[in-house]
Amino acid sequence: MTGTRSGGGSTERRPWPRPHRTTVAAGATGAVVLLAAALTGCGGNDPTASASASHRPVTLTGKDARTAAQPIPRGKGSKTASDFNGDGAPDLVLDDLAHDGLGDDAGIGIVYGKKGHGLTPEVRQLLSPATYAAPTKGQTPAAFASEASCDLNADGFTDLVVSTDPPYDGQGQPPVPLQILFGSPGGIAGKGVKVAIPAKARLGNDWPDQPVCGDFDGDGKADLVVHASNGSLSFLPGPFTRAGAPRGTARLVPSSGNVPAGPAADVDGDGTDDVLVRAHGGTSRSAVALGGPNGPGTAGATYPAGTDVAFGRFGSAVLTGDGVVLKGGRTVAVTGKALDAGDLDGDGRTDLIVSGGPKISLLAGGSRVVKGPAGGGRVIAVADFDGDGRDDLVVQRTPDSDPAKDSVVVLTGERSPSLIAAKPRLTFSTAAFATD
């Protein structure tokens, strides 16, 4: 989510905290191409549940949810996405923490996964600004929100890119608000380091934010694309140094839009990642910037105005006020604010998930509506957390009447017409982070 502020005679974008959403390619074949890009950065409220019948449902709520955090298992490094401790299991990033008395921004929560088992809420880490953010001019950031995750320094441990709010007087170019929190065998460790964007890779007086991870030049290393201005993006080729600087030659690349949106994916199958770029926040038109040897500077397909876009074997899908518009112009009438993609039943086809409205809608194969779980909620992650070859949904619900309470529900993918199991595999509350 972004806001605007006036300064130096112009209106400029500045970072605001927004929910981190994870979409990870998964499935038994590993061949599904996925990209779901949040155009609003905001979700709805409300979920309920489902999960695999082969798993014993686990509930951690009330008193049990506030048990002391357990040590993070030490990993040796892996190529698994969102694996901050390198043990081969994906981890979950939580931006909206139910809290009481922790200030305006409670920080970022990480729930660590266990290989072959799934998420383990008792193995968690609170990334508070006071402890993990690098100060600017002696000032600790008040805002601290996750933006993207990938292994930026190529050491086998996923790193987390966060947005902060460094002091700025409105004159000239704003400071870079992005910091990198590096992963390690014990999870995220040490204070963040500020992302270094060389002057030649910046343009205009916009905030250099909205980072998207991907291998945009095809060299096998994770890169960053960051918003610039005036039809350009800042391309920062990895790997990055521990000081936050790209080792490759940073440059400006042309863009048909203003705001990059992740996660990235190889849409055209040429071996380089591509990134969706939108015209602006909210409901807007968008286009793909195709990767290549010099980064994502080639214009690709354009898409009509909408709040989200997703890609898969079915082609493309755009979430609009009328529903999901599929390739060819057919509209499926579903209601929601966020569109995600994943292979929930492990059949190698991409399924769509619409959330953020009164209910969660599932589209099998990206086109056929199937009955979703009861209730609504906001999908915050789609990934194969338990390693069974099927993606799972993580849904967060925060009652409007009491933001100090919430529930996070893990709905496991299932090889059935319903795509997800009838009961939740796991339910817990982020209120547990308030005790850490």
C-alpha positions in Angstrom: 0.0 0.0 0.0 1.3 3.4 -0.7 0.4 6.9 0.3 1.3 10.3 -1.0 2.8 13.4 0.6 3.7 16.8 -0.8 7.3 18.1 -0.7 9.6 20.1 -2.8 6.7 21.4 -5.0 5.6 17.9 -6.1 3.5 15.1 -4.9 5.6 12.1 -4.0 5.0 8.5 -3.1 6.1 7.2 0.3 6.0 3.7 1.7 3.3 2.5 4.0 3.1 -0.9 5.7 1.3 -3.5 3.6 0.6 -7.2 4.0 3.2 -9.6 2.8 1.8 -12.2 0.4 3.6 -15.3 -0.6 2.9 -17.3 -3.7 5.3 -20.2 -4.4 5.4 -22.5 -7.4 4.7 -26.0 -6.1 2.9 -29.3 -7.0 4.1 -32.8 -7.8 5.5 -31.8 -11.2 7.1 -28.6 -10.2 6.2 -27.3 -13.6 3.5 -24.8 -12.8 4.3 -21.2 -13.6 2.7 -18.9 -11.1 2.5 -15.2 -10.6 -0.1 -13.4 -8.5 0.5 -9.6 -8.1 -1.3 -7.6 -5.5 -2.4 -4.2 -6.9 -3.9 -2.8 -3.8 -1.7 -4.4 -1.0 -4.9 -4.6 1.1 -7.2 -7.5 1.9 -10.5 -8.1 3.5 -11.4 -9.7 6.8 -12.8 -13.0 7.9 -11.9 -16.7 7.3 -12.6 -20.3 8.2 -11.1 -23.5 7.5 -10.2 -26.7 5.9 -7.4 -29.4 5.8 -6.1 -32.7 5.0 -7.8 -35.7 6.5 -4.5 -37.4 6.7 -3.3 -34.9 9.3 -4.5 -34.6 12.8 -6.0 -31.1 13.2 -4.0 -28.9 15.6 -5.5 -25.9 17.4 -3.4 -23.4 19.2 -5.8 -20.7 20.5 -6.5 -18.9 23.8 -4.0 -19.8 26.5 -2.1 -22.3 24.3 -1.5 -19.6 21.7 0.6 -17.6 24.2 3.1 -20.4 25.1 6.8 -19.3 25.0 8.5 -19.4 21.7 10.8 -22.4 21.1 14.3 -22.2 19.6 14.6 -22.0 15.8 16.1 -25.2 14.4 19.4 -24.6 12.7 19.6 -25.3 8.9 22.4 -25.9 6.5 21.0 -23.8 3.6 18.5 -24.7 0.9 16.9 -23.5 -2.3 13.4 -23.5 -0.8 11.5 -20.3 -1.2 10.8 -18.3 2.0 13.2 -20.5 4.0 15.0 -18.1 6.4 16.8 -20.7 8.4 17.7 -22.9 5.4 16.3 -26.2 6.8 14.4 -27.0 3.6 10.9 -26.0 4.8 9.1 -22.8 3.8 8.4 -20.3 6.6 5.5 -17.8 7.0 5.8 -14.0 7.2 3.1 -12.2 9.1 2.8 -8.4 8.9 -0.5 -7.8 10.7 0.1 -8.9 14.2 -2.7 -8.9 16.8 -1.1 -6.9 19.7 -1.8 -4.7 22.6 0.7 -2.2 24.0 3.4 -2.8 21.4 3.1 0.7 19.7 1.8 1.6 16.3 3.9 -1.1 14.5 4.3 -4.3 16.4 6.8 -5.5 13.9 6.9 -8.6 11.6 6.3 -12.1 12.7 7.8 -15.3 11.3 6.4 -18.7 11.9 9.0 -21.4 11.0 8.2 -24.6 9.1 9.4 -28.1 9.8 10.3 -30.2 6.8 7.6 -32.9 6.1 5.4 -31.5 8.8 4.4 -27.9 8.1 4.2 -24.7 10.1 5.1 -24.8 13.8 3.6 -21.8 15.5 5.6 -22.3 18.7 8.8 -21.8 16.6 8.4 -18.2 15.9 10.4 -14.9 15.7 9.3 -11.3 16.3 11.2 -8.8 14.2 10.6 -5.5 16.0 11.8 -2.2 14.6 13.7 -1.5 17.8 15.7 -4.7 17.6 16.1 -5.4 13.9 15.8 -2.0 12.0 18.8 0.1 11.1 18.3 3.6 12.4 18.6 6.7 10.2 20.2 9.8 11.8 19.8 8.1 15.1 16.1 7.6 14.6 14.5 4.1 14.8 11.8 3.6 12.1 8.2 3.7 13.3 7.0 1.7 10.3 8.5 -1.8 9.6 6.7 -3.9 6.9 7.8 -6.9 4.9 7.9 -6.4 1.1 9.7 -9.3 -0.6 11.7 -12.3 0.2 14.5 -14.1 -1.7 18.1 -15.2 -1.2 19.8 -12.0 -2.1 23.4 -12.9 -1.1 23.2 -16.4 -2.5 24.2 -18.2 0.7 21.3 -20.6 0.9 19.2 -18.6 3.4 16.2 -16.5 2.4 16.5 -12.8 3.2 13.6 -10.4 3.9 13.3 -7.0 2.3 11.4 -4.5 4.5 10.0 -1.0 4.1 10.8 1.7 6.7 10.0 5.4 7.1 13.3 7.3 7.3 13.1 11.0 8.1 12.8 13.2 5.0 12.3 17.0 4.7 10.6 16.9 1.3 13.5 18.4 -0.6 15.1 16.5 -3.5 15.3 12.7 -3.7 13.9 10.9 -0.6 16.3 8.4 1.1 16.0 4.7 0.3 13.4 3.3 2.7 14.3 -0.4 2.0 16.4 -2.6 4.3 17.5 -6.2 4.0 17.3 -8.6 7.0 19.6 -11.5 6.2 18.7 -15.1 6.9 21.1 -17.5 8.6 21.2 -21.0 10.1 19.2 -19.7 13.0 16.7 -17.6 11.0 16.8 -13.8 10.6 19.8 -12.5 12.4 21.3 -9.1 13.0 20.0 -5.6 12.2 18.8 -4.7 8.8 21.1 -3.0 6.2 19.9 -0.3 3.9 19.5 -1.2 0.2 22.1 0.8 -1.8 20.7 2.2 -5.0 23.4 4.0 -7.0 22.5 7.5 -8.3 22.7 6.3 -12.0 19.9 3.7 -11.2 17.5 6.4 -9.8 15.3 8.8 -11.6 13.0 11.5 -10.3 12.0 12.4 -6.7 9.7 9.5 -6.0 10.3 7.1 -3.1 12.4 4.1 -4.3 10.1 1.4 -2.9 7.8 -1.5 -4.1 10.7 -4.0 -4.4 10.2 -7.3 -6.3 12.6 -10.2 -6.2 13.4 -12.4 -9.2 16.1 -13.6 -11.6 15.4 -11.0 -14.2 18.7 -11.4 -16.2 18.8 -15.2 -16.1 22.2 -15.6 -14.3 20.7 -17.8 -11.6 21.0 -15.1 -8.9 18.2 -13.2 -7.2 17.8 -9.5 -8.3 15.6 -6.7 -7.1 13.4 -4.4 -9.2 12.4 -1.1 -7.4 10.1 1.7 -8.4 11.8 4.7 -10.0 9.6 7.2 -11.9 8.7 8.6 -15.4 8.4 5.2 -17.0 11.5 3.6 -15.5 12.4 1.0 -12.9 15.6 0.6 -10.9 17.1 -2.8 -11.7 19.5 -4.0 -9.1 21.3 -7.3 -10.2 22.4 -9.7 -7.5 23.9 -11.2 -5.7 24.0 -8.5 -3.0 26.8 -7.8 -0.6 26.2 -8.0 3.2 26.3 -4.2 3.1 23.1 -4.1 0.9 24.7 -3.2 -2.4 24.1 -5.1 -5.7 27.3 -6.7 -7.1 26.1 -6.4 -10.6 25.8 -3.1 -12.6 22.6 -1.3 -11.4 20.7 0.5 -14.1 17.5 2.1 -15.1 15.2 0.0 -17.4 12.2 1.3 -19.3 8.7 0.4 -18.1 5.2 0.8 -19.3 3.9 1.3 -15.8 4.8 3.1 -12.6 4.6 0.5 -9.8 6.2 -3.0 -10.0 4.2 -5.8 -8.3 5.3 -9.2 -7.2 5.9 -12.0 -7.0 7.8 -12.4 -10.3 7.6 -15.4 -12.6 8.9 -16.5 -16.0 5.7 -15.8 -17.9 7.1 -16.4 -21.4 9.2 -19.4 -20.6 12.6 -17.9 -21.7 14.5 -18.7 -18.5 14.3 -15.1 -17.1 11.7 -13.8 -14.6 9.2 -11.2 -15.7 7.5 -8.7 -13.5 4.0 -7.1 -13.6 4.0 -3.3 -13.6 0.8 -1.4 -12.8 -0.1 2.2 -13.8 -0.7 3.2 -10.1 -2.2 1.9 -6.9 -5.8 0.7 -6.5 -7.7 -0.4 -9.6 -5.4 0.2 -12.5 -4.2 -1.2 -15.9 -1.1 -3.2 -15.9 1.5 -4.8 -18.2 4.3 -7.3 -18.0 7.9 -6.2 -18.2 9.8 -9.1 -19.7 13.2 -10.2 -18.3 16.3 -10.5 -20.5 20.1 -10.3 -20.3 19.9 -6.6 -19.3 16.9 -7.0 -16.9 13.2 -6.5 -17.3 13.2 -3.8 -20.0 11.1 -5.3 -22.7 7.4 -4.5 -22.9 5.1 -7.6 -22.8 1.3 -8.1 -22.8 -1.0 -5.5 -21.3 -4.1 -6.1 -19.1 -7.3 -4.2 -18.3 -7.9 -2.3 -15.1 -8.2 -4.5 -12.1 -7.1 -5.0 -8.5 -5.0 -8.2 -9.1 -3.5 -10.2 -11.9 -2.5 -13.9 -11.9 -0.8 -16.2 -14.4 -0.8 -20.0 -14.8 -1.3 -22.8 -17.3 -4.7 -21.3 -18.0 -3.1 -18.1 -19.3 -3.9 -14.9 -17.4 -6.7 -13.7 -15.0 -7.6 -10.2 -13.9 -9.7 -9.5 -10.8 -12.1 -6.7 -11.4 -15.3 -5.4 -9.7 -17.3 -7.8 -11.9 -15.3 -10.9 -11.0 -12.3 -12.8 -12.5 -11.8 -12.0 -16.2 -10.0 -14.9 -17.9 -8.0 -15.0 -21.1 -10.4 -14.6 -24.0 -12.7 -12.2 -22.0 -14.9 -14.7 -20.1 -15.8 -13.4 -16.7 -16.4 -15.6 -13.7 -18.6 -13.8 -11.2 -16.9 -14.0 -7.8 -16.4 -11.3 -5.2 -13.2 -10.3 -3.4 -10.2 -8.0 -3.2 -7.2 -10.3 -3.7 -6.3 -12.9 -6.3 -3.8 -15.7 -5.7 -2.7 -18.7 -7.6 -1.4 -22.2 -6.7 -1.7 -25.9 -7.4 -4.0 -27.0 -4.5 -4.7 -30.5 -5.6 -1.2 -31.3 -7.1 -2.5 -32.1 -10.6 -0.1 -29.7 -12.3 -2.7 -27.1 -13.2 -3.0 -23.7 -11.7 -5.9 -23.0 -9.4 -7.1 -19.5 -8.5 -8.1 -18.2 -5.1 -10.2 -15.0 -4.5 -10.2 -13.7 -1.0 -10.8 -10.5 1.0 -14.6 -10.6 0.6 -17.5 -12.3 2.4 -16.2 -15.7 1.4 -13.2 -17.3 -0.3 -13.8 -18.5 -3.8 -11.7 -21.3 -5.5 -11.4 -21.7 -9.3 -10.1 -25.2 -10.2 -7.7 -25.1 -13.2 -8.2 -21.3 -13.2 -11.7 -21.5 -14.6 -14.2 -23.7 -12.8 -15.7 -22.5 -9.5 -15.8 -25.0 -6.7 -17.2 -24.6 -3.2 -14.6 -22.9 -1.0 -14.3 -22.9 2.8 -17.0 -21.5 5.0 -16.6 -17.8 5.9 -14.2 -15.2 4.5 -10.8 -13.9 5.3 -7.6 -12.7 3.6 -5.2 -15.2 2.0 -1.7 -14.3 3.1 0.3 -17.2 1.7 0.0 -20.0 -0.9 2.7 -22.6 -0.6 3.4 -26.3 0.0 4.2 -26.0 3.7 3.9 -29.7 4.5 5.8 -31.0 1.5 3.1 -33.3 0.1 3.2 -31.8 -3.4 0.0 -29.7 -3.0 -0.1 -26.1 -2.1 -1.8 -24.9 1.1 -3.7 -21.7 1.9 -2.9 -19.6 4.9 -5.9 -17.3 5.8 -5.9 -14.6 8.4 -9.0 -13.2 10.1 -9.1 -10.1 12.3 -12.4 -9.0 13.8 -13.3 -5.4 13.1 -14.6 -5.2 16.7 -11.3 -6.2 18.3 -8.0 -5.8 16.3 -6.1 -7.2 19.3 -7.5 -10.7 18.4 -7.2 -12.7 15.3 -6.9 -16.3 13.9 -4.6 -17.7 11.3 -5.9 -20.8 9.6 -3.9 -23.3 7.5 -6.0 -25.0 4.9 -4.2 -27.9 3.3 -4.5 -28.7 -0.4 -6.3 -32.0 -1.2 -6.4 -34.3 -4.2 -10.2 -34.0 -4.5 -12.8 -32.0 -6.4 -13.0 -29.5 -3.5 -9.3 -28.8 -3.8 -8.9 -28.3 0.0 -9.7 -30.5 3.0 -12.8 -30.1 5.1 -11.1 -29.2 8.3 -8.2 -26.9 9.2 -4.8 -28.5 9.7 -3.8 -25.7 12.0 -5.3 -22.7 13.7 -3.4 -20.2 15.8 -3.3 -16.5 16.8 -0.6 -13.9 16.1 -1.3 -12.6 19.7 1.4 -15.1 20.7 4.0 -12.7 19.4 3.0 -10.2 22.0 4.6 -12.5 24.7 8.0 -12.7 22.9 
